[in-house]
Amino acid sequence: MKNFWVILLVAAFGIPAARGAISRDPYLGAIAIDANTGDVLFEDGADRPGYPASMLKLMDLFLVLDRVSQGSVRLEDPVLITKEVAAIGGSQVYLDPRESFTVDELLYALMVQSANDAAMALALHVAGTREGFVRMMNDKAKELGLSPVTQFQSPHGLPPGAGQRPDITTPRDFAKLCRALIRAHPEALKYTSTTFKVFRQDPLFEMRTHNHLLGVVPGCDGLKTGYFRDAGYSIAATAQRDGARVVAVVMGSVDRKVRDAKATELLARGLLDASRASVPPPPAVVPVPAAAPAAAIDDEAQGEDLPEAVAAAEPETGKSGFGWLKSVGLVVLGAFLAVVVGLAVQRRLLLR
């Protein structure tokens, strides 16, 4: 019965059940929501089904952090690399069965490099099998109250093979997922805001984010991009300012720059209208790398949009550790001057 409704809804919106380009200009659908309240600030085609591609790795992050908070998985746990993991295609960190990385290291690979092999390795570590993890993804979607249209088929979001069905969601559903992730696991932003990280020293492998809004849009600290040819360019983005936080989802753009421009616009407009939390959260730290060599260019058809070189910038200079001594000195000086002025006034009055 569930599959009947999925097929019916997908057919109603003209989305192919298996293959076919669905991207549009400027996008297939978009939405912006207030992360504090869940209120919709903007929507246009927000219920059109589309292919999330690598955006769905945010669900992977959600499930892993759930298990970490429950204690069944630890960030320092070593993750076994299988031949199935090493054989995955698309964007990857080229895991080898002779290697072992921790859950924490693979979460960075998942978010920064959008590594499909890291996604598969984490799925097997958490659920034992790919199918078991996909069931967990769909169970979580139900728990979050997402519509029946949202159906996950893979842990990575790559294009479906022959006889396989694609992962499907809507901008509205995915915005709900993103809001729930941030509220349940604020530490997720540590991974989604990272722009550059060394994954492996020998041979050296450096990861650069695919999210071009990080370090460019003020307050942006996530979340995730997605691309393959039939899906078009998609992004789930978030930004916060003065206690307000907005989540924007743009799906199915024919052009990456158009996608990024629309997401930037939605975040800016949304922050003007969004509610303010009673206690503003601390600003997210977005690491800005020092000058680093450009990453090797991958084929876009491999399943994720291309990372661009991250602009080098001077790191912020930290405050001196002797700042408190300076403050005390100013207070003492002020008190001394006040006493001197008081005595002078008193003497003048006595003379009169």
Buried (B, 14 or more C-beta within 10 A) or exposed (E): EEEEEBEEBBEEBEBEEEEEEBBBEBBBBBBBBBBBEEEBBBBBBBBBBBBBBBBBBBBBBBBBBBBBEEEEBEBEBEBEBBEBBBEBEBBBBEBEEEBEBBBBBBBBBBBBBBBBBBBBBBBBBBBEEBEEBBEBBBEBBEEBEBBBBBBBBBBBBBBBEEEEBBBBBBBBBBBBBBBBBBEBBEEBBBBBBBBBBEBBEEEEBBBBBBBBBBBEBEBBBBBBBBBBEBBBBBBBBBBBBEBBBBBBBBBBBBBBEBBBBBBBBBBBBBBEEBEEBEEEBEEBEBBBBEEEEEBEEBEBEBBBBBBBEBEEEEEEEEEEEEEEEEEEEEEEEEEEEEEEEEEEEEEEEEEE
